[in-house]
Structures are given as structure tokens and as C-alpha cells.
Amino acid sequence: MFVVDSTLLTDVYLDMKEKVPSMSSVVPIQQEMLQRAKDKGRICISYIGLPSQDAINDFMNQPDYMNIPSLCELSTDDVDRVNSMVWAPRWTQGTQNELVALMHSQGRIAWTWTLDNVNWIQEFINDGNFERHTYQLSVCGWLLSLYPGELSMKRTVIISLLWPVCNLDCYSPA
């Protein structure tokens, strides 16, 4: 519950890379986080990541899965099938502006992740229509990684995660 109690983060991605079914364990934890945020009057949504068809199948076995906040990394058809609130395709598939517009027209969020190539960053900033904090996250992490001797990896990760979301107001460097 650290995220709810100790940060100003509003969005949390539960990165589900397990090779075994685990949704029955993760969904109750997510629901507890959502309830805790609600009880504290906070906006803090935790999205269960769906990176594979196996994860989607496991997710669809959960009661009321269509109403569980999720982030789908696969196709827009999969997003619709499980009613994900967020579509997060691989950045290597390009800006996909038509599909991003489709997701936005359905009231969904479109993020991309691990954007770490200078040419791609430029393209996404100039031509992409994903939510802007996506680019801040990726570019911040990439820029800080250029100076490994300046910051420890732990601080780099913390800064890259918190900077775009809360302008480092919730992090005080040591």
C-alpha cells in the first residue's frame, strides 16, 4: 500500500509477467489498493497488466473481469474483449495514430512503454498521439541512463517513474 500511502502517483501498472496463472492472487491485492485509495479520497488506479493471451485467459476466469481495471499490451480487439481501460502496445509498432484515436474515441487511455531509441523518441514526440506523460517517462528514463555514473540505478528508476506523474514533489533525492 506504499503507493497509496506515500506517493502522489495516480496510475500504477501491475506488470504481470508470470508464466503461471496468478490473477486469482493479484486481483484481491489490486482491489484492496483501489479501496484504500478511495477511502483516503485519492485517485490512484492500479491496472493489471495483460501482456499475453495466457494472461488474458487467466484474467477472463476472474469474476466480473470486465469491471477490473486492466492494461492490455496486445491488440485493440483484445482491449475490447476484456474491457481494458488502457491500451499499451509495443513502441516498436510505431505511433499507430489511427488505433490510438480509436482507443481515445472509446474513452480509453493509450500509453506506450520502454521508448529508448532516439529516433523513435523524436517520432513519438513529433507525430504520436499517445498520452504525453508516456513520452516524459520514457525520455526521462533514457536521458538519465546516459549518465550511469551520476545516479544509482535505483534513483534513476525512481526519478523516471515519479518525475512525469508528480514533478518529483513526492521524491526528495538523498
N, C-alpha and C positions, 0 to 999 in steps of 0.2 A: 504494500500500500504506500510505499515510499513516494511514488509518482504523484499520487493524490495528496498526500500529506505534506510533502516537502518541496514540490516544484510548482511552476506555473504552466507546465505542459498541458495542452488541451487535446492532443491526439497522441495515442500510443499504439504502435504496431506490434502485435504479438507474433513474432517471426516463427512460424511453425514449420520447422524443417525435419521433424521426427519422421522416421521411416515406419513407425508402428502407430496404430490408432491411439490418439491421445486426447481427442476432443472432449470425451466424457470427463476428463480430469481438468481440462483448461476452461471449458465453458463456465463451471461454477466459480472459478477464480475470477474470470472476466466479469461475471455478473456481480460478484462481491465488490470489485473495483468500481463498477458503474454505480452501484447502490451507495457506496461510500462517498463518491464524488457528489451524487445527488443530495445525500444527507448533509454534506458540507456546503451545499449551494454552489458547487463548482461545475464548470463544464470541463469534463475530461473523459473523452471517449476512447476506449480501448478496442481496437479492431483485431479480430482473429484473422491471421494471415492464411490464405489458401493458395499455396504455391504449386499444387499438383492435383491431378484427378483423384489420387488416393485420399488426399486431404479433403477434397470436396465431398467425396463419397462418405468419409468419416463424419464430416460436418453435417451432411444431409441426414445422418442417422440420429441427430440430436433433436429432441422435442423442440418445436417452434423455431427451427433453424432459420426460417425466413425472416424472423424478427431479431436475430442475434447480429450485432454489428460485426461486419467482416470486411476484409480487404482481399480482393481476388487478383492474383497475378497472371491469370490466364486470359482467355478470350472474353469479349464483351457478352457473348452468349452465355458463358459460364457466370459472369456477373449477374445477368438476368435470372439465370436458373436458381441461384442461391440468394438473390436479392442483396448482393453486397452493396454497401454504402460507398466503397472506394474501389476504383479500378487502378491497378498499379502494374502496368506491363513493363517488360524489359526495355531499358533505354536503347538497346541496340536495334530495336524495331523501328526507331525513328520517332518523329514527332507525332505521327498518327492523328493529325488535327481533326480529320473528319470523325474518327471514333471518339476523340476527346470531346468534340462538340456534341456527339450523340449522348455520351455519358452526362455531360452538363445539362442537356435538354431533359434528361430524366431525373435531374436533381441529385446526381451522384458527383463525387469528387474524383478527380483524375490526378494521380501522382505518378512520378517515375522515381527510380532509385538507382543508386550506385553510378551516377553520371560522373565519370572520371577521365574523360578524354577531352582535351582542349577544343578540338574541332566540333565535337558533339555538344559540348557545353555552349559554345558560341551559337550553334544552330538552334539549340533548345531555347536559349535566351532571346535570340532574334526572331525565330519563326514558330516556336512552340506555344501551345495554349494550355499546358498543364498548370496546376496551381503554382503560383510564383514561389511559395516557400520551398517547393521541391528543388528549385534551382539553387536557392540560397543554401539549403542543406548540402547539396552535392558539391557546389562550388566551394563552400567554406571548408568542407572536409578535404577536398582535393588541394586547395591552396595551403592549408595547414600541413598537409602531408608532404609538401615540398620542402619543409624545414624540420626534418625529424630531430635534429639536434637541439632545436629551440624549445620544443614541448615534448612531454612524455606522451606516449600513445594514449594512455588513459585520459589525460587532459584534452588531447586532440578530439577523441571521441565525444567527451562530454561537451566541449565547446561546439563541435559541429552539430550535435543534436539540439543543444539548447539555444544557440545564437538566433536562428531564424524564428523560433517559436516565441521566445520571451526576451529577446535582445540582451541576453546574459544577465538580466536583472535578478535571476534566481541562481546565479552562479558567481561565486567570488573566488577568483584564482588565488591559489596558495602563494 
